[in-house]
Amino acid sequence: MSDNALAVAVPARYPDWRSVASLAVDAVSSAHSKRAYQKALQDFLAWYSAEARPPLSRAIVQQYRSVLESAGLAPPSINLRLSAIRKLAAEATENGLLDRSVAQGILSLKGVRQSGARAGNWLTREQARDLLAQPEIETTEGKRDRAILAVLLGCALRRSELAALACGHIQQRDGRWVFVDLVGKGKKIRTVPIPPFVKVAIDAWTAAAGLSEGPLFRRVRRRKYPEKTPAALSERMIWHIVTKYARQTGIVDQLAPHDLRRTCAKLCRESGGDLEQIQFLLGHASIQTTERYLGSRQNLKEAVNDRLGLD
């Protein structure tokens, strides 16, 4: 991270919070989280240094949380910012810049409670087919875009995981095609099966682009000679591709790449997929996270194991 990314004039009597913030951001593995934490800490330090304030403490963070609530920020946005500040406090403590008891007070500060549950967007089977039909597969770019949509819908990959895909990730295991050794959230490694329709879309793209190694999804070459160092598509470009074709269909007002991941999980469940296997597919550490994706929870009144027929 650049030195001026968090360039805020912090009073000299305080620790060098800009440097500590850089350490906090660098400690996060996901590129998306790095950007989110960087922005959150930049905003916090700007507020903190805008006027003379006491040293960093639980009370200061509580005051900042109240400012965010008064500004009308949604609970998830506030909680993300609080997570970044907790990381800042933890890094400051590890570097001897903040007393551990003070840091513990900040780390134990609870986030804002969110009422209800976010349903998010997901597509029906017919809507998903309509989305897949949008790219013009007569063009190389259209073949690439259809392959991207197919991977998101058929394999439930996160946007960062798709951007990191290389041709070498596609291998055969147990007689079928899979993406091997995908590094997901929390550096959790998993293998993801590739459905036949996804493999067909990928093969059409790689054949048209002449790809056999390097990044799987990249810019379509406009020149007659190949790039010396082909760059993978950015996460932002993947977002643009999804929203572009979603607008063409008029399916929903807003559709993000993550909604296609959610759609895959929903369709798997509707097709009779086992909850544990869907958890493996998504790479969730907790089955409760998978249940939230599906909008379902355990039914204790009508428990599934009441009808085993072993009476």
C-alpha positions, 0 to 999 in steps of 0.5 A: 500500500502506498504511503499516501493512501492513508496520508492524514495529519495526525497530531504528533503526540499520538502514535504514527497511526498511518503506519499502524493502519498500513500494517492493519491493511497489509495483514488482511489477505483478500484484495477486496478486504484490503480496499475496504479496510484502507478506506475505512481507516482513512475515514476514521483517521481523518475524523480522529485528527480533525480536532484535538481528541484524547488517545485512542480508546473504547470511548473514542471508538464508541463516539465514532460509531455514533457519528456513523449511525447519525450519518445514516450508514447501514449496519453492515457498513458500520460494522465493517468500519468497526472491524477495521478499527479493531484490526488497527487496535490489535496491530498497535498493541502488537507493536507496543503502541497501545496498552493491551487493556485499552485494546481489549476494550476496543476489541470487545466493542460490539457492532450494530445489530441488524434487524432481519436478514439480508435476502440479497438477489438470486435468479430463477433457473429461467432467469439464469438461462436468460442471463447466459444467453446474453453474450454474443458467442459469435465473438471472442469477447462474447465467448469469454463473457459467457464463460465468466457467467457460466463459472459464476452461476455453475461453480459459485466462485467468489469474484476474487476467486474467478479473477485469480483462476489460471488455466492450470486450475482446470484438471481432472479428478475422479473422472471429472473436470474440476478447479483444483486448489482454489484459495478462498476466504480465510485462505481456505483451499478447496476443489470445485466440480465443473458442470458440463455446461461450464466446461463447454463454455470455458473450452469455447473461450480458450479455443477462440483465444488460443489459451493453454496457460496463464490467467484463464480470464483476460482481456481480448487481444486487439493486436495481432501479436500476443501480450508479453505478460497477459494480465488477468481481468480485474475484479472490477471488470468482472463486476462490469461484465455481470452488471452489463448483461444483467441490464440487458435482461432487465431481470433485477434492478441490481445484480452483482457477481456475488448474487450469481454465487447465491443463485448457484447455491439456491439452485443446488438446494432446489435440485435436492443438493445435500446441505453439507455438499453445498457448504463444500462447494461454497467453501464456507467454514460454517454450515450456518453461513450456508443456511443464510445463503439459502434463506433456511434454518434448522427445523426442530419441530419437523426434524428430518431424522424423525422419519428414518423408519427405524421404529 
